[in-house]
Amino acid sequence: MNEKLIYQIALSMIPGVGGVLARNLVAYAGSVENIFRESENTLKKIPGIGEVNARRIKNKEVFKRAEKELEFIQNKNIGVIFYTDKNYPRRLKNCADAPVLIYTQGNMNLDMERVVSVVGTRNATDYGKQVCDELIRQFSERNYSVLIVSGLAYGIDIHAHKSALKYGLPTVGVVAHGLDKLYPSLHKEIALKMLENGGILTDFPSETKIDPPNFLRRNRIIAGLADATLVIESAEKGGALVTADIAFSYNRDVFAFPGRAGDMYSQGCNKLIRNNGASLITGIDDLEFFMGWEAENKGKALQPSLFVDLTAEEEKVVNLLKENGTLFIDQISAEMGLPVSRTSAMLLNLEFKNVLVALPGKMYKLR
């Protein structure tokens, strides 16, 4: 029995202790194991814990549930990634409210060079399906190394997964329940195909009930895994808009496809664009422009410069690279508190100024 894993699973199962509080507990206690070894009196003195949460942590039922979950994941060959593990998704790790533990099933690389979340209405029109399919087809035609993330729900979600499978791109579905079931069950066949090149991911343990609030909670993972969130059709209210708002709060890029005025399932996208919650795109050319992919593909001829004028933001990037050596673009973006598209444009400008060098995998170092 993996004792450390039992403790990690138990930490994720304590009622009232979410990702932020769980990280604080580990920081104060020094390790996951130490959390459960501390006395109740010591625990309740930790900021944010208090008497109620201290009792919950010491409740032996948490360990019984964790032991049962460990048996389940071992029998079903399910992967478990804790937030301190090296293979925890680096983009998700930058999100303050990211889950401390995720369960995975399939063959997935969550740290691919590019990760795009595609979300939208559950009542997709022919227009929305066509836009979704065309975009993903173009990803494949232009040989982009890109992971397509969505939520395996009806509508745009499942069409994004289907198109990714059709065009040979890896795709991951983030679900709002444990991996002992699949909702909706009609998508089981698609989910099984996804396991070969991608798979299913969740932060919920087995035996979790299908509960509407869980679908909103899982949206933070869909947003946090990606460089950019693309909204293809949405009513004025809906889960896709929640995902877009979360992505925006993470300083990630958000894009929306516009629709005709008056169309019910274009109102959400049009509202996002109107309120500057998303940039308007009509296809992959726009996405390439905003994300800096177009210039990246064309290559650049740089001329050395002896005297370089840098903006305050550019100087901050230079200092970050001096301190760290090399950094991924999303790490720079998180440190700067800027969207990836703006960071990409700034890095490109620094390349033209012959200040830094772009490395494979969207990493950067000083020249």
C-alpha positions in Angstrom: 0.0 0.0 0.0 1.4 3.4 -1.0 1.2 5.3 2.4 2.2 8.7 0.9 -0.5 8.4 -1.8 -3.1 7.6 0.9 -2.3 10.8 2.7 -2.5 12.8 -0.5 -5.9 11.4 -1.4 -7.1 11.9 2.1 -6.1 15.6 2.0 -8.1 16.1 -1.2 -11.2 14.5 0.5 -11.4 16.6 3.6 -14.8 18.5 3.5 -14.3 22.3 3.6 -10.6 22.1 2.6 -10.1 23.2 -1.0 -7.0 23.7 -3.0 -5.8 26.9 -1.4 -6.3 25.8 2.2 -4.8 22.4 1.4 -1.6 24.1 0.2 -1.5 26.3 3.3 -1.7 23.2 5.4 1.2 21.5 3.6 3.2 24.7 3.9 2.6 24.9 7.7 3.0 21.2 8.5 6.0 20.6 6.2 4.5 17.6 4.5 1.1 15.9 3.8 1.9 13.2 6.3 2.6 15.8 9.1 -0.9 17.3 8.6 -2.5 14.2 9.9 0.0 13.7 12.7 -0.5 17.1 14.2 -2.8 17.4 17.2 -6.3 19.0 16.8 -5.2 21.9 19.0 -2.2 22.7 16.7 -4.3 22.3 13.6 -7.0 24.8 14.6 -4.3 27.5 15.2 -3.3 27.4 11.5 -4.8 30.4 9.6 -8.1 29.4 7.9 -8.5 26.0 9.7 -10.3 26.7 13.0 -12.1 24.2 15.2 -14.5 22.7 12.6 -11.8 21.9 10.0 -9.4 20.6 12.6 -12.0 18.1 13.6 -12.6 17.1 10.0 -8.9 16.5 9.5 -8.7 14.2 12.5 -11.8 12.3 11.5 -10.7 8.7 10.8 -13.5 8.3 8.2 -11.4 10.4 5.8 -8.7 7.7 5.8 -11.2 5.0 5.3 -12.5 6.8 2.3 -9.0 7.4 1.0 -8.1 3.7 1.3 -11.2 2.7 -0.6 -10.3 5.2 -3.4 -6.7 3.9 -3.6 -8.1 0.4 -4.1 -10.3 1.7 -6.9 -7.6 3.5 -8.8 -5.2 0.6 -8.5 -7.9 -1.8 -9.9 -8.8 0.5 -12.8 -5.2 1.6 -13.6 -6.0 5.3 -12.9 -3.2 7.8 -12.6 -3.0 10.2 -9.7 -1.0 13.5 -9.8 -0.4 15.6 -6.7 0.4 19.3 -7.0 4.0 18.7 -5.8 4.7 16.0 -8.4 7.0 16.9 -11.4 4.3 15.9 -13.9 1.6 18.1 -12.4 0.4 20.3 -15.4 2.6 23.4 -15.2 -0.1 25.8 -16.6 -2.6 24.6 -14.0 0.0 24.9 -11.2 0.1 28.7 -11.8 -3.6 28.9 -10.8 -4.2 29.8 -7.1 -7.3 27.6 -6.8 -6.1 24.6 -8.8 -6.9 21.2 -7.2 -4.1 19.6 -5.1 -4.8 16.3 -6.7 -6.1 15.1 -10.1 -7.1 11.7 -11.4 -6.2 10.7 -15.0 -7.1 7.9 -17.4 -5.5 7.5 -20.8 -2.3 8.5 -22.6 -1.9 12.3 -22.2 0.7 15.0 -22.2 -0.7 17.9 -20.3 2.4 20.0 -20.9 2.3 20.1 -24.7 3.8 23.1 -26.5 0.2 24.4 -27.0 -3.0 23.7 -25.2 -6.3 25.1 -26.3 -9.6 24.8 -24.5 -12.7 24.7 -26.7 -16.0 25.4 -25.0 -19.5 26.4 -25.9 -23.2 25.8 -25.7 -24.8 22.3 -25.2 -27.3 23.3 -28.0 -24.8 23.7 -30.8 -26.2 24.8 -34.1 -24.9 23.7 -37.5 -22.9 26.9 -37.7 -21.2 26.2 -34.3 -20.3 22.6 -35.3 -18.9 23.8 -38.6 -16.8 26.5 -37.0 -15.5 24.0 -34.4 -14.6 21.3 -37.0 -12.9 23.8 -39.4 -10.7 25.3 -36.6 -9.5 21.9 -35.4 -9.0 20.7 -39.0 -6.7 23.7 -39.6 -4.7 22.9 -36.5 -4.0 19.5 -38.0 -3.3 20.9 -41.5 -0.7 23.4 -40.2 1.0 20.7 -38.1 0.5 22.4 -34.8 1.5 20.4 -31.7 -1.7 21.2 -29.8 -3.8 19.5 -27.1 -7.6 20.1 -27.4 -9.3 20.3 -24.0 -13.0 20.4 -23.4 -15.7 19.0 -21.0 -17.2 15.9 -22.8 -20.6 17.6 -22.5 -23.3 17.8 -25.2 -22.9 20.3 -27.9 -19.6 22.1 -28.7 -17.6 20.1 -26.2 -18.2 16.7 -27.7 -17.8 18.1 -31.3 -14.4 19.4 -30.3 -13.4 16.0 -29.0 -14.8 14.3 -32.2 -13.0 16.7 -34.5 -9.7 16.2 -32.6 -10.1 12.4 -33.0 -11.0 12.8 -36.7 -7.9 14.9 -37.5 -5.5 13.0 -35.3 -5.0 15.6 -32.5 -4.7 14.6 -28.8 -7.8 15.6 -26.8 -8.6 15.5 -23.0 -12.0 15.7 -21.5 -12.4 17.2 -18.0 -15.3 15.6 -16.2 -17.3 16.7 -13.2 -17.4 13.3 -11.4 -15.2 10.3 -10.5 -13.8 7.9 -13.1 -16.1 5.1 -12.0 -18.7 6.5 -14.4 -19.1 8.7 -17.5 -21.7 11.4 -17.9 -23.4 11.7 -20.3 -23.2 7.9 -21.0 -23.9 8.5 -24.7 -20.3 9.8 -25.0 -18.7 6.6 -23.7 -17.6 5.4 -27.1 -15.9 8.7 -27.9 -14.3 8.7 -24.4 -12.8 5.2 -25.0 -11.3 6.4 -28.3 -9.8 9.4 -26.5 -7.9 7.2 -24.1 -5.5 6.2 -27.0 -4.4 9.8 -27.6 -5.4 12.0 -24.7 -8.0 10.8 -22.2 -10.2 11.8 -19.2 -9.2 14.0 -16.2 -11.0 14.9 -13.0 -10.4 16.1 -9.5 -13.4 14.2 -8.2 -13.1 10.8 -6.5 -15.2 7.8 -7.4 -18.8 7.6 -6.2 -19.2 11.4 -6.6 -22.8 12.2 -7.4 -23.7 14.0 -10.7 -24.3 17.4 -9.2 -24.8 20.7 -11.2 -22.3 22.7 -9.1 -19.6 20.2 -9.9 -19.8 21.2 -13.6 -19.0 24.8 -12.7 -16.2 23.7 -10.4 -14.5 21.6 -13.1 -14.5 24.6 -15.4 -11.5 26.1 -13.5 -9.4 23.1 -14.7 -10.6 23.5 -18.3 -9.4 27.1 -18.2 -6.3 26.5 -16.1 -4.9 23.7 -18.4 -4.8 25.9 -21.5 -2.9 28.8 -23.0 -6.2 30.0 -24.5 -9.9 29.4 -24.1 -12.0 29.6 -27.3 -15.8 30.1 -26.9 -17.8 28.8 -29.9 -21.5 29.7 -29.4 -23.1 30.5 -26.1 -26.4 31.8 -24.9 -26.4 34.9 -22.8 -25.7 32.7 -19.7 -24.0 29.4 -19.5 -21.0 27.3 -18.4 -18.9 28.4 -21.3 -19.0 32.0 -20.1 -18.1 30.9 -16.6 -15.0 29.1 -18.1 -14.2 32.3 -20.1 -14.4 34.4 -17.0 -12.1 32.0 -15.0 -9.6 32.0 -17.9 -9.6 35.8 -18.0 -9.0 35.9 -14.2 -6.0 33.6 -14.7 -4.5 36.1 -17.2 -5.0 33.6 -20.0 -6.2 34.5 -23.5 -9.9 34.3 -24.2 -11.3 34.3 -27.8 -14.9 34.2 -29.0 -16.4 33.6 -32.4 -19.1 36.2 -33.2 -22.5 35.3 -34.4 -25.5 37.1 -36.0 -27.3 39.7 -33.9 -30.4 38.1 -32.4 -29.2 34.5 -32.6 -29.8 33.0 -29.2 -26.6 31.0 -29.1 -24.5 33.8 -30.3 -25.5 36.3 -27.6 -22.9 35.1 -25.1 -20.0 35.3 -27.5 -21.1 38.7 -28.8 -21.5 39.9 -25.2 -18.0 38.7 -24.3 -16.5 40.6 -27.3 -18.6 43.7 -26.6 -17.4 43.8 -22.9 -13.8 43.1 -23.8 -14.0 39.7 -22.0 -12.7 38.1 -25.2 -10.9 38.9 -28.4 -12.9 38.4 -31.6 -11.7 35.7 -33.9 -13.1 34.2 -37.1 -10.6 31.5 -37.7 -7.1 30.2 -37.1 -5.4 33.1 -38.9 -6.7 35.4 -36.2 -5.7 33.0 -33.4 -2.2 32.8 -34.9 -1.9 36.6 -35.0 -3.0 37.1 -31.4 -0.9 34.2 -30.0 2.2 35.1 -32.0 2.1 31.7 -33.7 2.3 33.1 -37.2 5.6 34.9 -36.7 6.9 31.9 -34.9 6.3 29.7 -37.9 7.8 32.1 -40.4 11.1 32.4 -38.6 13.1 35.5 -37.9 16.4 37.0 -39.1 17.9 38.8 -36.1 20.6 41.5 -36.3 22.8 42.1 -33.2 22.4 45.4 -31.4 24.9 47.0 -29.1 22.5 49.5 -27.5 18.9 48.4 -26.8 16.1 50.5 -25.5 13.8 48.4 -23.3 10.4 49.3 -21.9 9.8 48.7 -18.2 8.0 45.5 -18.9 10.7 44.3 -21.2 13.3 45.0 -18.5 11.2 43.0 -16.0 11.3 40.0 -18.5 15.1 40.3 -18.8 15.5 40.3 -15.0 13.2 37.2 -14.7 15.4 35.4 -17.3 18.6 36.5 -15.5 17.3 35.0 -12.3 15.9 31.8 -13.7 18.0 31.0 -16.8 15.1 29.6 -19.0 11.4 30.0 -18.6 8.3 28.8 -20.4 6.1 31.5 -22.0 3.2 30.7 -19.6 5.6 31.1 -16.6 6.7 34.5 -17.8 3.1 35.4 -18.4 2.1 34.4 -14.9 5.0 36.4 -13.3 4.1 39.4 -15.4 0.4 39.2 -14.8 -0.2 39.5 -18.5 -2.2 37.4 -21.1 -0.1 35.0 -23.1 -0.9 36.9 -26.3 0.6 40.2 -25.0 3.5 38.3 -23.5 4.1 36.5 -26.8 4.2 39.8 -28.7 6.7 41.3 -26.1 8.9 38.2 -26.3 8.9 38.4 -30.1 9.9 42.1 -29.9 12.8 41.2 -27.6 13.9 38.6 -30.1 13.9 41.2 -32.8 16.1 43.4 -30.5 18.4 40.4 -30.2 18.0 40.3 -26.4 16.7 36.7 -26.0 16.4 33.4 -27.8 13.3 31.2 -28.3 13.9 27.5 -27.5 11.8 24.5 -28.5 8.7 24.1 -26.4 8.1 27.9 -26.1 10.9 28.3 -23.7 13.1 31.5 -23.6 16.6 32.4 -22.5 18.7 35.5 -22.7 21.1 35.7 -25.7 
